[in-house]
């Protein structure tokens, strides 16, 4: 039997990706996650 296991991080640390990955490593959806899904919480990644 073969099982594929995947994990997705919903609150990715975008500062980490900005520092260690090339531009384009995450999408606008990742960038706007807090605005779209948690409008009551200040966006920790807003610059």
Secondary structure, DSSP 4 states (H G I P E B T S, - for coil): ---------SS--HHHHHHHS-TTSS-HHHHTHHHHH-TTS--TT--
